[in-house]
Amino acid sequence: MSDTTRAYRRRTTGGVLTTLTWLLAIGFFFPVLWMAMTAFKQENQAASDPPTWFFTPTLDQFRAVIEGGSATYVGNSVIATGVSTVLVLLLGIPAAYALSIRPVEKVSDVLFFFISTKMLPVVAVIVPIYVVAGQLKVLDNIWTLVVLYTAMNLPIAVWMMRSFFLEVPGEVLEAASVDGAGLMRTLRSVLIPMVAPGIAATALICVIFAWNEFFFALNLTASRAATVPVLIVSTMTSEGLFLARLCAAALLASLPVIIAGWVAQKQLVRGLSMGAIK
Amino acid sequence: MSTSTIDRLEGERRQARKDASDRAVSKAEGWRRRGPLLPALIFTVIVTQLPFLVTIWYSLRSQNLLRPGEDLFVGLSNYIDIAQDSTFRQTALNSVVITLGCVLVAMVLGIVLALLLDRPFLGRGVARTMLITPFLVMPVATSVLWSIALLNPTYGLFNWVLGVFGIEAVDWTSTYPVTAILMALVWQWTPFMMLLVLAGLQAQAKDVLEAAAVDGAGPWRVFRSITLPHLRRYIELGVLLGVIYVVNTFDQIYLMTAGGPGTASANLPFYIYQRAFLGFDIGQAAAMGVVVVIATIIVASAALRLIFRSFEVKE
């Protein structure tokens, strides 16, 4: 085989692989695109057979979703997601410090405990949580979700931030302790600035999981504390035939996380592997 | 008593005092180290472990929220009922099928996509961004999208595509409910696996690959003997994390099939939910929860050894 044929063959294989990659990428992305397209249709175009491919886009559905009393749900989701993420960081950063930089005894036991709580199926605890929340009169209360989402994300955050802390060079910390800096000062002025990207990655993961959470929200809220996923489901059951409106709601609900994930792709990988993958 | 004995005793006493103060110092240091950990640890114990203890307590009682007066200690009878409950066995099997099916298919697809993305081509960043998007869509939205926009028997896009190839319309969610759920789940989890494997590929030492190619190893040989062993850690991690998340799948089942027809596509989380919140049978639901946790602990203790190796946690 001459060099030119070999080069030609390599180029052809490359072309085939690139085409295949694009076909798969478009295939995987298409459902999202279809959801977005449907959201810009009128209802009769959304549920047509054959599907409507060309249409004049309209914002009617988005208007209907936004004006249809979605503010409470969005507000609840923002509180549940925002406050739980802040709490996770407040509890998780010192804990990760105590498991990495100035470690307690039996670090691996503690780590094992944290991760084992993620393996505990949520269904196994929903019954007592429901009954106890009922007795404490905190059903349909957004703060109940805040507490549960904090517990849900804390183990992941501790694991992630521990792996970021382990990367901080020892000399930096020694210098801080020679200067007589206490824990709070070491954390605030030395460690946290150094692991800021790691904290951002952790926060991103917490936000994704809390924003998307549905099981607790479905079972523990009714009208006052319901979050965005609950809104979509109630739209689906009450107005099942309004596909375009449903797609508009689903698109708006997904958009914050989609954009955050697009922007922070690198942090996403690290976060999803709980810090194991650099 | 000679002076030397007195000196010796004095010396021992001093030593003992010093040891005690060392211990006191190290004890204080121990608590100083534990201090930052305690809030997170105590919070996690209270919110995740206490409810589980209550679950065990409920599982030994017969309690129905619709009949508040009846709350009896019934011993293990809830567990005996579960052992005889064929629906419980079926939903347990569904859980295994859905979890393993989703994780394995998503992993194979994820490896293929990661390999395709690990070579330079025009617009790679855009293709990668498009490929990760399914994982970022809210699961509730995913369920709506699949069950209504894609798989609806009359106007769903899927049947239209099949129709182009001359295949009859299929009512996916009622004829093949488990397959329909698996399609939505695989679509959502493939990007997750792809990202993990891609990170593994990019951490590979390029000079080893070049050396192998110079030695005359073909691409398949290089993949099998070098790349795949290198990826093993990443694949194990992806499978493990995938199982942890997918085994708890609820949203897609609740919204796409409601576990139906009958209980054909219900998994354990959905079945327990039904017993607790539609049947209000607290005792039964709690006992099922306990059984699920015991099964999880058995599987997880094997899996955790793997994850600890992956994270290189030092004992």
Interface residues (C-beta under 8 A of the other chain):
Chain A: G14 L17 T18 L20 T21 W22 L24 A25 I26 F28 F29 P31 V32 W34 M35 T38 A47 S48 D49 P50 P51 L91 G92 P94 A95 Y97 A98 L99 R102 P103 V104 E105 V107 S108 V110 L111 F112 F113 F114 I115 S116 T117 K118 M119 L120 P121 V122 V123 A124 V125 I126 V127 P128 I129 Y130 V131 V132 V147 L148 T150 A151 L154 P155 V158 W159 S163 L183 I208 W211 N212 F214 F215 L218 N219 V228 P229 I232 V233 M236 G240 L243 L246 C247 A250 L251 A253 S254 V257 I258 A260 G261 W262 Q265 L268 V269 L272 S273 M274 G275 A276 I277 K278
Chain B: G30 R33 R34 G35 P36 L37 P39 A40 L41 F43 T44 V47 T48 Q49 P51 F52 V54 T55 Y58 V112 L113 L116 L117 R119 F121 L122 G123 V126 A127 R128 T129 M130 L131 I132 T133 P134 F135 L136 V137 M138 P139 V140 A141 V144 L145 W146 I148 A149 L150 N152 T154 Y155 L157 W160 W187 T190 P191 F192 L195 L196 L198 A199 G200 A203 Y234 L237 L241 I244 V247 N248 F250 D251 Y254 L255 L268 P269 I272 Y273 A276 F277 I282 A285 A286 M288 G289 V290 V292 V293 T296 I297 A300 L304 I307 F308 S310 F311 V313 K314 E315
